[in-house]
């Protein structure tokens, strides 16, 4: 498809430079509304044909979640040319059946998700999750209201787990329940940048699950809190099926206000992702996260060391901190790439360091707070279904190989 586009542009480059675009249209749109995708174009009737702008628009459409890939063709007309974008839609109304697991721990999620609601890129997700205990969630996003640059998120969550909290030398498990009602306003600054500002009202309930008495560990705890947040996202990732090229940066600023005597709590973290397409089937990927929070000496520190979040193979919520520096790197190579199905092999390295609750910045350089894991895995991919990637990874500690484990999940790790 890419080669065809190059040939077409070459044939027209000599005599089409001065020709005007007489029409712009789309092929392959079934569910997606033409009026929705038109707002992402920078070309229109009356413009001069420009190959660089044509490719920019093609990639901009390919980066939308409802398309696996987009190409174009240019046809001669009597007085100019017509541009036709050929869009390959993916299935976006999908059942959710995802799961993950490490030794002695397993979670499963069942529900439904739509990332192209009404054919206009709106999203709705609802699911049930069992991860030690039962949770429910519903998320609704109107990404661009009436073709404007404004959108809104609505979140309703009941999140229940068993949370290990760390008191001196003891680990105490609590039944944790979080009930959240959230609302966010989205402002698209341009095609690559957006700002999200919002808040949530939530309750946190803790009930001690571990039997026995431990110093400083209450039997029950209930808190009513309010969250305010601002998120700035810069996305310059180009998509071609499951291949990624470009970079993504996200900055989160959050403030938590408690309605009792607890001090306000602040969290900041920045995620940078970099993807490099290598040859026809290779993909290099890297992520670095830098995070800091209010440095209270508390067992409720927000940054969690966990197999599902940052270090594959380390275990389930192994430790917590008030600061984190995390680096994930992996090379993905597709050794099977068919029309609908692909299989990637992956080798990876996950490393990180944490600041202890109440500690200082020297904690980051402390050997006891640094972890380094490596491993490999597979990705089983359905190219015609949005985010249909089954992930299987095995990671082990390079310093202590006896610490290891499998991590299963849906979607790429990052």
N, C-alpha and C positions, 0 to 999 in steps of 0.2 A: 504493500500500500504506500509506504513512504517513497519507494522507487518510482512508482507511477506518478506521484505528485511532482517529483523532481523533473521527470521527463516532460510533463505537461508545462511546467514553468519554463523549462529551457526552450521548448518549441515556441512559446509565446513571448519570450523575453525580448526578441528583436522587434516585433511589430505591435506588441500590446502595451508598450510603455505609455503611449499617449492615448490608449483607449480607455474609455470610461466603463465602470461597472454598471450594467443596466439592470441587474437583479441579483439578489442574494436569497438563496432558499436552502432547505434542509431535506435530506432523505434519511429514512430509517427511524424517524420519530413515530413512536406508537403511543406510548403513555405520556411522554414529555411534551409540554405545550410549546409551540413555536414561539409564542410571545415571551415565554420565560427565557429561552436560550438566546433570543435576539438581544437582550439587554447586556450580554457579555461580549458582544461584538463591537469592534471599533471601526468596521467598514460598513458602508451602506451604498445605496444607489447614488450614482453621480461621482463617486470617488474614482481616482485613478488606480489601476491595477498595480499593486506593489507586493512583490513576493515575500518580503520580510514581514510585512503587516499581515499577509495572508497566513503565514506560518504561525505568527503570534496568536491570531484568532483561533486557528485550528487547535493549538495546544491549550489555549484557555478553555475551550469546550471540552477537550479530553480530560482536563483536571476536575471537571464536575463529577460528582459521585455516581451519576446515573449512566455514565458511558464507560465502556471498556476501552474504547479507542475512537478516534475521529480522524477522518481524512477529508480531502476536498478534490473537486475537479473543476476545471475552467473550460467553458464552451464558447465558441465564437458565435456572435450574433451579427446581424447586418450592420449595426452601428456601435457595437462594443462587445462586451463579454458578459456571461452569466457565471456566477460562482455558486457552486453547490457543495455544501458540507454534508459528508456521508457519516452519519452517527451510528455507532454500534451500541445500542442500549443493552444494559444488563438487567437481570431480575432484581428488583429492589424491595418487593413485598415478600418478606421471608420469615419463616419460623425461626425462632431462636432455640437452638439446642447446643449449648456449649458446656464445656466441662474442663476442669483442671485437676491435677493431683500430684502430690508428692507422697512419700512414705507416711502412712498413718494419717493422712489428711486428704480429703476429696471434696470438691464442690461441683455443683451442677446448676445450670441456669436454663430455664424453659420460658419461652414467651414468643413475641412477634415484634418485627421491626420493619418500618417503611421509611426509606430515605428520600423518596420522591413523591411525597403525598400530594395528590391533586395534580401531578405532573409539573410542579413548580418548586421542587427542591426542598419542600417542607419535610419535617421528620417527626415520626412518632415511634416510641419504643415502650413496651411494657413487658415485664418479666417477673417470674418467680425464681428465687435463688435459694438453694440450700448449701450453706457453708458453715458447718457446725450447727446452725439454727436457720429458721425460715425468714426470708426477706422478700419484700415486694417493692417495685418501683414503676413509675410512669413518667416519661419525659416527652414533652411536646415542644417543637421548635418551628416557628414561622420565620424562615431565614430572611426573606425580603418581602415585606408587606406591600402588596399592590405595586410591585416593580420598583419600590423605593430602595433606599440604602439602609432602611431600618428594619429590625427584626426583634423577636422576643422568644425567650425560653421560659417554660413552666415546668417545674420539677416537683414531684410528690413521691416521697421515699419513706419506707419503713425498713431500716437496716439492722439486722440482728446477727450477732456472731458471738463466739467465745473469744474474749480478748485477754491475752497474757499481759499482765502489768508487773513491773519489776520494783520490789521494795527491798532495799539493801541487798542481802544475799538470797532473798526468796522471790520466786516467781509465783504469782497468784492469778488464777484465771477467774474472769468475771463474765457473767451473761450481760452482754451489752446491747442496748436498744437505742436506736436513733430515729426519731420521727422528724422529718424535714418537709417544709413547704417553701419553695424557692421561686423567685422571679428575676429574670435577667433581661436587660435591654441590650440589643446588638446594634452597633453602628458600623457599617462597611465604609471604611475610609477610602478605599480604592479596590482594585481587583485582587490585591495581595495582602492587604492589611485590614484588620477589623478590631474593634474595641468592644469589649463586653463589660458592662457595669451592672451589678445586681446585688441581691441580698437574699437571706433566708432566715426564717424563724424555726428553731429546732429545739428538741429536748434530748438530753442524754441521760439514760438510766443505766446504772451499774448494780448488779447483784452478785455477791461473791459465790462462785461455783466451787472453788477449791475448799475442801473441808479443813477446819483447824483455825487457830488464831495466829495472826501475824502482826508484828509491830507496824503501825502506820497504815494497815490495810483495813478500810472500813467494810462493814458487812453490806451496806447499801449506800447508794449515792444517786441523787437526781438533780439535774441542772436544766434550767431554761435559758437559752442563749439566742443571740442574734448575730448573723454573719453578714459582713459587707465585703464586697470583692470587686476588683478591677482586673481584667485580663486583656493584654495586648498581644495579638497574634500576627506574625509576619510569615506568610506562606509562599515560598517560591519553589515548591516541589512540582516537577513535571511528571505526569503519569503516562505510562504506556502499558496497559494491562497491569500486571503486578510489578513491573520494573519502575523504579523511582530514580529521579535525578534532580538534584537541587538541595535546598536547605529550608529549614523551618525553625522559627524562634517563637517561644511563648513565655511571657512574663506574667506571673500571678502575684497579686498583692491582696492579702486577706486580713481582716480584723474581726476578732470574735469578742463580742460584749456579753458578759454574764449578768443576769438580773439579780444575783446575790452579791456577796462581798468579794468575789474573785476579781483580780485585776484583769484589764483588757489583755487580749492575747493577739499577737501579730505574727503573720507568716509571709515569707517572700520566697519564691523559687523561680528559677529560670531554666527552661529546657531548650537546648540547641540540638537539632538533628541535621545530619548531613548524609546525603545519599549520592553515590557516584555509580552510574552505569558503566560497566566494564565489558567491552566486546559485545557480542550478541546475546550472551546468557548470564553474564556476571553482574552482581550488584554488591557494592561495598556500602555498609551502613554504620553510622556511629551516632551515639547520643551522649550528651553530657548534661547532668543536672547539678545545679548549685542551689542549695536551699538553706535558709536561716529562719529561726523563729525566736520569739521571746524565750529567754534562757532561764525559765523557772526550773528549780530542782524538784521535778514532779514525775511520777510514773506515767503521766498522760502525754508524754512528748509526741509530737506529730509525725516525725520522720521515722518510718518503720523499715527495718531490714527484713526482706521477705522475698521468697522465691518468685512470686507472681509479679512483683513490682520492679525489682532491680537486680537481684543476684540469683541467677538460676542454679538450683541445687542446694541452696543454703538451708532451706527449711521454711517453716510457717511462722512469720512474725517473731523472728529470733531476738531482735533487740529494737530499742527506740532511741532517738536522739533529738536534739534541738538544732542540729545542723547536719548537712549531708553534702558530700561531693561524690558523684557517681559517674562512672564512665562505662558505657556498653559499646562494644564494637563487634561486628560480625561480617563475614563474607558469605553471600548467598549465590549459589550456582545452580541453574536449571539444567539438569541432565535429561529431563523429559519435558518437552514443550510441544503439545499437540494443539489442535484447534480449540478444544474445550478444557483439556486437562493438562496440568503441569506439575512437576515434582522438583523441588529444590533441595539440595544438600546445603547445610549450614555449619560453619565453624565459628565459634564466638569466644569472647573474653569479657567477663563482667568484673568490675572492681569498684571499690568504694571505701569511704572513710566517714566516720560520724563524730559529731561533738556530743559528749555526754550531757544529760540534763544537769544544769548548774555548772558545767565545765567551762573551759575557755578554748580559744582557737588552737592552742597547742595540742588539743586532743586529736586534731586532724592528722598530725604527724606521729601519733602514738601507734606503735606496732599492734597493740591490742585492739585498736579500733579500725584497723585496715584489713580488708578481705580481698582476695584475688581468686577468682574462679575461671575455669575454661571448660569447653565442652563442644558438643556438636549435636546436630539434629536434622530433622526433615520438615519440609512444608508440602502438604498435599493440597493442591489448588484447583478450584473450578473457576475457569476464566470468565464464564458467562454469568456468574452470580456475585453480587457485591460482597466483598470481604469474606468470601468462602475459602478460608485457609485454615486447615487443620495443622496445628503446630505440635511437634514432639521434640523436646530437648532433654539432653542429659548433661548435667554440669557437676564438676568436682572441684574441691579446694586444692589449689596447687601447693599450698603450704601443709595441709593435712588431707591427703587424698581419701581418707576414710569418711570425710564429710562430703556427701554427694547425694544426688537424687534426680529423678525424672520430673519434668514439668510439662504438662499437657495444657493446651488451650486453643482458642480460636483466634485467628488473625496473627499478624506478625507481632513479635515481642515489643517492637517499637517502630 
